[in-house]
Amino acid sequence: MFADTMIPLDGPPEVDADLRAASEPRASTTGTDRARRARSTSISVILADGQAALAVPAFVMTTLPSFRREVVAHLVLDQSGCAATNRAAMIARAKAALEALPPSISKFHLTWANYEQVDLPGEPLSREEAVRALNHVPTLPHRGGFCPERVITRVLLSGSGIPHTPQPAGFAPLFVAIPAPGSIPMQGGGLAPFTRLIPDLPAYVLFDTNGFKRVSFHSTAQSPFLASDFIPADSVAIRNGATTTLVEANRDALVFAPASSSSGWQVWNPASSQFDPLSAPTPCVDPAYGAGLSLWSRHRSLAWTPGKLDAALPDLVNDTRATGLLIPEAAFIVLETQS
């Protein structure tokens, strides 16, 4: 099942097996051969606003060339008011974190953060250069609380902090938050939408006196960090025009591009270091399916820019009612506790 799921308000629309399979591959009591073919077919849609959308079932994803990105550690260093009197201890903790990271990680970025943030400019550092850079005095003064998740969202949204390799997807950033002794990192619990921007490493790390702790993008709960957590999942890069999207291999994928390109949908082939055409996705002309995908495209954008939600909500509610599809922003639950 796709992580982004459209829920019909009045039952499933009348669509053929090919369209149903794009959102949930399942057996059909009628037309078994047709349903089997649908499960092995990607569905392409041109939306009303000109966007291109592609739904790829897991069966097809398993046949696409995949790769594993190299990991770059992005250290987020505490520059809060609490860290002002614990700077030496925080630097010692950061050095311990660098030493504890596996040798397979050889590139590093540094950011100092409170409720603001400042990066150490330049290309990724080596481990030795990162150790020396920890003594750098940033222009950002010590104040406020330590907000590492603000750094994570900014870097993932901008992409500017993730260096690029010949592979179109760049490196996989492993964010390592390092609080000063006595400082408690502020966790907002709002990282779940950003999993789409880093599907192969959807968690960050806290390093304190007890070592590494894993914090999932889907929860603020901390859990023990395993050696396997340093290894990104296999990924597939899908392109349409100038837009390249990284998706997790072997799972259903729903991909959007701002505008359809004449070259169509392509997939990155690491063996030849080039994009190859994606095998003939089935065009969808069903207006209800396209309308639903348009709603989900708007839902995704608002998940990354929640400040725009209030202004967009009236139109979203009206459009979900018109299409008979439900999305989270337009869903309201009334709990009656009294008769």
N, C-alpha and C positions, 0 to 999 in steps of 0.2 A: 504494500500500500504506500502511496506517496505520502511524504511527511506533510505536504500541503494538500488538504483534502477538501473538496467542495461538497457540501451537504445539501441535497435537494430538500426544499421545504415541503413540497407536496408529492413526494415520491420521485423515483428516477425518471428523467425525461426519456422520450422515445428516441433512442439512438441505437445504431447498430452495434454489433459485437466488437467491431474494430475500435469504436470510440470507448466502449465500456472497458475494454482491455487496457487502454492507455492509462487509466487511473487505477484499475484493480484487475489484474489478470485472474480469471477464474473459469472454471468449467461451465459449459453451456448445455442445457438440456436439449436445445435444438441447434442444429448446425455445428456439430462437434468439430468438423474439419475447419470450418470458418473460424471458430473460436481459437483453435490451435494456431492457425495462421495469424490471427490478431495478436496473440501473445508474443509473436516473434517479429512484430512490426512496430516501428516508431511512428508516431503521429505528429505531423507538422501542421501548424495553424498560422494564418496571417490574421492578426487581430484588427479591430476596427480603427485603432489609432496608428496602424502601420507597423506595430511590433510583430516580431516573429516569435513563435513559441514552439517548443519541441518536447513531446512526452516520450520517454524511452523506458520501456519495461525492463525489469531486472534481467530477463532472459536475454535481451539484446545487449545489455550492458556487459554481460559476461563474455560476449564475443568481441568487444571493442579493445583495442590496444591500451594497456594501462601502464603506469609508471609510479615510482615512489620518489617524492621530492626530498632534496637534501634539507636538513634541519639547520636553521640559524637560531641561536638563543638570543632573545631580546630581554635584557635585564632591565627591570623597572625598579629604580632605587628610591628609597623613602627620603623625601625632602619636606616632610611635615614639620610642624612646630615641635613635636615630640623628638624628632630626629636631631634637632639643633644641639641638644646636650649629649647625644649618643652617636655623633657622626663617626668617631673612630670605631665604635663597636659595630655600626652598620657596615662600614667598609670592610672590617674583618669578616663579617658574615657574608658579604658579597664575594670576597676572595675564597671563602670556604665553599660557596655555591659553585664558583667557577671550577674549583678543584674537583668537586663531586660530580660535575657533568661528565658524561662519557666521552672518551677520546674521539668518537665519531662526529661529535659536534665541534667544529673548528672555526666557526665564524660567529661574531657577536655584535650586537647593537646595545647601546646604553641610553636610557632615558631617566632623568630625575623628575619626580612627580610629587605634588601634593594635590590640590584641586586644579592646579595648572600643571604644565609639563614643559620640559625643554630637552631636546635630543642632543647627543654628542654628534656633530655633523661628520660627514664623510662616509666612505665605504665601510663594509663590515670589517671589524677588527679581528686580529688573531687572538688567541687566548692570552699570550704574553702582553700584547698591546692593550687588551681589555683590563688586565690586572693593573697596568700602569695608569690607565685612564680613570680608574676608580678614585684616584687622588685629585682629579680635576675638580675645581670649585665652580659649580654652575652659576649662571647669572640669576637663577630663580632663588629667591630667599626662602628660608625655612618658615613655614606658616601653615595653618589649617591642618586638615587631615590628609592621610595617605590614600589616594584614589587610583589604584593601578588599573581598574577596569576602564577608566576614562582613556588611558593610554591605549589599551587594547582596542577599544571601539574606534578611536581616531586612526590608528595605524591600519586596521583592517578596512575602514571605509576609504581612506585616502590611497592606500596601496603604496604611498611614497616611501614608507619605511621598510618595505619588503624588497630587497635587492633582486635583480633579474639575472637569470642565467640564460644560456642558449635555449633552454626549455621555456616555453611560453608561460608557464605557471609560476616561475620563480622559485624561491625557497619556501619551506614551510616554517613559519615563525613559532618558536616555542617561547612563550612569555613566562619569565621567571620574576615574580614579585618578591622584593627583599625588604621587609619592614625593619625599622630600627627596634632594638629591645624596648619593650613597653608600648610600642605603637601597634594599633589594631587597624589593619587595612579595611577600608570601607567597601562593602560589597553590595551592589545594587540588584543583583540577580536578573539583570536584563540582557545577558549575552546570548541567549538562545537564538535570536534571529541571525546572529553573526556566524552561526555554524555553517551557513551557506557559503561564507567567504573563506572558511578554513575547514572544509569537510574532513580533511585527513588528520587534523590535530585539534579537535574541538574541546580543549581544556587548557588551563594554565596552571602554573606551579607557584606555590608559596614556599619560601625557604626561611625557616626560623631555627631556633635552638634545637628543634627535634628533627631537622633535616627537611626533605622535600615532602610536600603535601599536594595532592591533586585536587583541583577545583574544576568541575565540569561546567561547561557553558550553560548546561540545562539546570544547574542547581548551585546554591551557595554552600552546600555541604562539602566539607573537606574529607578526603579519603586517602589511605596510604598510596604512595606513588610507586608504581612497579617499573621495572626496567623496560618492559614492553611499551610503557607510555611514552618513551623517548622515540619510538619508531612510528612514523606516520603511516596511515592506511594507504593502500593503492588507490590511485586517482585516474580519472579520464578527463582530458581537456577537449571541450566541444566549442567550436567557433562558428559564428555567422557574421560575415563582414568584419568589422573591427572589434567585435566583442568576443572574448574568450572566457568561458565559464569552466571552473574546475568542479567536478562532481565525484562523489565516491564511487569506486568501481563496484560492480556486482549488486547494485541496488537500483530501484526505480529512480529516474531522474526527470525533473521538470525544469527546462531551461528557457530563459527569455533573452531576446536580443532587441535593442532599440529599433532596429529597422532590418527588414529582410534584404540580404545581399544576393546579387545575381549568381554568385558562386555557391549559394545554398549552404547547408549545414556540413561541417567538416569535423574530423576528429584527428587529434595529434597522434602521429605514429612515431614513437621514440626510436624505433629501429632505423627509420629513414630520415629522422629529424625534420619532418615536414607534416603539413596537414593533408589528409586524404579525404575525398568525398565520403560522406556518410551514406551507407547503402539505402537508397530510395525510400525515404520515409513516406508514409501514406498521407496525402493531403486530406485535411478535414474541412468540410464546407458547412458543417452543422452550426447554425447561428447561436444556439443555446450553449454549445460547448465552447465556442469562441468567446461568448459573453462571460462565461464562468472563468475562463483563463484570464480575461481582462481584469475581472474583479480580484483574482489572486495576484496579478502583477501589481495592482494598486495596494493590496494588502502587504506585499513584501516591501514595497517602497516605504509605506507608513511605519512598518516595524523598525526601520532604520532611522526614521525621522518622526518620532512620536509627537514632536511639537506641532506638526502640521495636521494631526488627527482631528482636532476639534473643528477646524474649518472644512475638512474633507468629509466629516461624518454624515451630514444631511444627504449629500449626493450618494455616498456609499449605501446608506440605508435604502434610499429610493431605488437605486439600481439593483440591490439584492432582492428587493420585493418584486421588481419588474421581471427579473430572470428566474426567480424561484430558487435561488441558491443562497446559502448562508456562509458568511465568513466571520471570523472572531469579532472584528470591530462593529459589526451590525447585529451581534447576538446579545440578547438581554434575557436574563433569567430572573423571574419573580418568585421569591420564596414566600409562600403563605404560611404563617405560623399560627394564625387564628382563623376561626370560621367567620 
